[in-house]
């Protein structure tokens, strides 16, 4: 709608508003015919200014889209999207494409095998065996700083070691001397 159409339509509607305020029970027929002519003029101006089809839905995204009577906004496209979202809440997201399930492999597939992870395990000697004494670290320097703090603590263990875990285990460094201690008093007599 251009500016000229907008002003002409506004003027015609304001004139109709004045007619509506002036109506009474004893308004003559000549006045009613004048209101009818002004009303037709306003409708013709409105018809000229509207260029698109009337919206079939109440959806702002798809005003002339397909209609779904059960949807709150009557839009089939938006309602289909909402239904898929509700289904995904209960069933999980749909897998795109054909199912990837195939015959099981003798050696497994890459996704079945865990990825190798490099970690440093701080361990202490408890008198019988080596045991993990802290959270495995991803950073070697951080693990060494942790063990240094443990050695300086109020109750240090007899020995500490740092084990490198990659696809295998490798003892990197040992602090102290592990000595096996019999847990039974008097040598298990």
C-alpha positions as CSV (number, residue, x, y, z in Angstrom):
1,X,0.0,0.0,0.0
2,X,1.5,3.3,-1.1
3,X,1.2,6.6,0.8
4,X,-1.7,8.0,-1.4
5,X,-3.7,4.9,-0.9
6,X,-3.1,5.0,2.8
7,X,-4.2,8.6,3.2
8,X,-7.3,8.1,1.0
9,X,-8.3,5.0,2.9
10,X,-7.8,6.7,6.3
11,X,-9.9,9.6,5.2
12,X,-12.7,7.3,4.0
13,X,-12.7,5.4,7.3
14,X,-12.7,8.6,9.4
15,X,-15.8,9.8,7.3
16,X,-17.5,6.4,8.1
17,X,-16.7,7.0,11.8
18,X,-18.4,10.4,11.6
19,X,-21.4,8.8,9.9
20,X,-21.6,6.1,12.7
21,X,-21.6,8.8,15.4
22,X,-24.3,10.7,13.7
23,X,-26.7,7.8,13.3
24,X,-29.9,7.9,15.3
25,X,-33.2,6.1,15.2
26,X,-34.8,8.8,13.0
27,X,-31.9,9.1,10.4
28,X,-33.5,9.8,7.0
29,X,-33.1,7.2,4.2
30,X,-31.2,9.8,2.0
31,X,-28.5,9.9,4.8
32,X,-28.4,6.1,4.9
33,X,-27.8,6.0,1.1
34,X,-25.0,8.5,1.6
35,X,-23.4,6.2,4.3
36,X,-23.8,3.2,1.9
37,X,-22.0,5.1,-0.9
38,X,-19.2,6.1,1.4
39,X,-18.9,2.6,2.7
40,X,-18.7,1.2,-0.9
41,X,-16.0,3.8,-1.6
42,X,-14.0,2.7,1.4
43,X,-14.3,-1.0,0.4
44,X,-13.1,-0.2,-3.1
45,X,-10.1,1.7,-1.8
46,X,-9.3,-1.2,0.5
47,X,-9.7,-3.6,-2.4
48,X,-7.2,-1.6,-4.5
49,X,-4.7,-1.4,-1.8
50,X,-4.7,-5.1,-0.9
51,X,-2.4,-7.0,-3.3
52,X,-2.0,-10.4,-1.7
53,X,-4.4,-13.2,-1.0
54,X,-6.3,-13.3,2.3
55,X,-4.3,-15.3,4.9
56,X,-5.6,-18.8,5.4
57,X,-3.8,-19.4,8.7
58,X,-3.1,-17.3,11.8
59,X,0.6,-18.0,11.4
60,X,2.9,-15.0,10.8
61,X,5.6,-17.2,9.2
62,X,3.2,-19.0,6.7
63,X,0.0,-16.8,6.4
64,X,-1.1,-18.5,3.1
65,X,0.3,-22.0,3.9
66,X,-1.6,-25.2,4.2
67,X,-4.3,-25.4,6.9
68,X,-4.5,-27.9,9.8
69,X,-7.8,-27.4,11.6
70,X,-6.4,-29.0,14.8
71,X,-3.5,-26.6,15.1
72,X,-3.9,-23.6,17.3
73,X,-2.7,-21.2,14.6
74,X,-4.2,-23.4,11.8
75,X,-0.7,-23.8,10.2
76,X,0.1,-27.3,9.0
77,X,3.8,-26.6,8.5
78,X,4.3,-25.2,12.1
79,X,2.2,-27.9,13.6
80,X,4.3,-30.6,11.8
81,X,7.4,-29.1,13.3
82,X,5.8,-29.0,16.8
83,X,4.7,-32.6,16.5
84,X,8.3,-33.7,15.5
85,X,9.7,-31.8,18.5
86,X,7.2,-33.5,20.9
87,X,8.1,-36.9,19.4
88,X,11.8,-36.3,19.8
89,X,11.2,-35.5,23.5
90,X,9.9,-39.0,24.1
91,X,11.6,-41.1,21.5
92,X,14.9,-39.2,21.1
93,X,15.9,-37.5,17.8
94,X,15.2,-39.4,14.6
95,X,18.2,-40.9,12.9
96,X,18.8,-39.2,9.5
97,X,19.1,-41.6,6.5
98,X,19.0,-45.4,6.5
99,X,19.8,-47.3,9.7
100,X,23.5,-47.9,10.1
101,X,23.0,-51.2,11.9
102,X,24.9,-53.9,10.1
103,X,26.3,-57.3,10.9
104,X,28.5,-57.2,14.0
105,X,32.2,-57.2,13.2
106,X,34.6,-59.7,14.6
107,X,36.9,-57.0,15.7
108,X,34.4,-54.3,16.5
109,X,34.0,-50.9,14.9
110,X,35.9,-47.8,15.8
111,X,33.1,-46.4,17.8
112,X,33.0,-49.5,20.0
113,X,36.7,-49.1,21.0
114,X,37.6,-46.4,23.5
115,X,39.9,-43.7,22.3
116,X,43.4,-43.9,23.8
117,X,43.7,-41.4,26.6
118,X,46.9,-40.1,28.1
119,X,46.8,-39.7,31.8
120,X,49.2,-39.5,34.7
121,X,48.2,-41.5,37.8
122,X,49.6,-40.4,41.2
123,X,50.0,-43.5,43.4
124,X,51.2,-44.1,47.0
125,X,52.6,-47.1,48.7
126,X,50.3,-48.2,51.5
127,X,52.6,-50.9,52.9
128,X,51.1,-53.7,50.8
129,X,50.6,-52.4,47.3
130,X,50.5,-49.3,45.2
131,X,47.1,-47.4,45.4
132,X,45.8,-44.4,43.6
133,X,46.1,-41.4,45.8
134,X,44.5,-38.7,43.8
135,X,42.5,-38.0,40.6
136,X,44.2,-39.0,37.4
137,X,45.6,-35.9,35.7
138,X,45.8,-35.0,32.1
139,X,48.9,-32.8,32.7
140,X,52.2,-34.4,33.9
141,X,53.4,-31.2,35.6
142,X,50.2,-30.9,37.5
143,X,50.4,-34.5,38.7
144,X,54.1,-34.0,39.8
145,X,53.0,-30.8,41.7
146,X,50.2,-32.8,43.4
147,X,52.6,-35.5,44.5
148,X,55.1,-32.9,45.8
149,X,52.3,-31.4,47.9
150,X,51.4,-34.8,49.2
151,X,55.0,-35.5,50.3
152,X,55.1,-32.2,52.1
153,X,51.8,-32.8,53.8
154,X,51.2,-33.7,57.5
155,X,51.0,-37.5,56.9
156,X,53.1,-38.4,54.0
157,X,53.2,-42.0,52.7
158,X,56.4,-44.1,52.6
159,X,56.7,-43.8,48.8
160,X,54.9,-42.2,45.9
161,X,55.1,-42.9,42.2
162,X,53.8,-41.4,39.0
163,X,52.4,-43.8,36.4
164,X,51.9,-42.8,32.8
165,X,48.8,-44.4,31.3
166,X,48.4,-44.4,27.6
167,X,47.4,-47.6,25.9
168,X,49.7,-49.3,28.5
169,X,51.1,-48.4,31.9
170,X,54.6,-47.1,32.4
171,X,56.1,-46.1,35.8
172,X,57.8,-42.7,35.2
173,X,59.2,-41.8,38.5
174,X,59.3,-43.2,42.1
175,X,59.8,-41.1,45.2
176,X,60.9,-43.1,48.3
177,X,61.5,-46.8,48.8
178,X,58.5,-49.1,49.0
179,X,59.0,-51.7,51.8
180,X,56.4,-54.5,52.3
181,X,55.0,-54.4,55.8
182,X,53.2,-57.4,57.3
183,X,49.8,-56.2,58.6
184,X,49.6,-59.0,61.2
185,X,51.4,-58.1,64.5
186,X,54.3,-60.4,65.6
187,X,54.9,-61.7,62.1
188,X,51.6,-63.7,61.8
189,X,52.4,-66.2,64.6
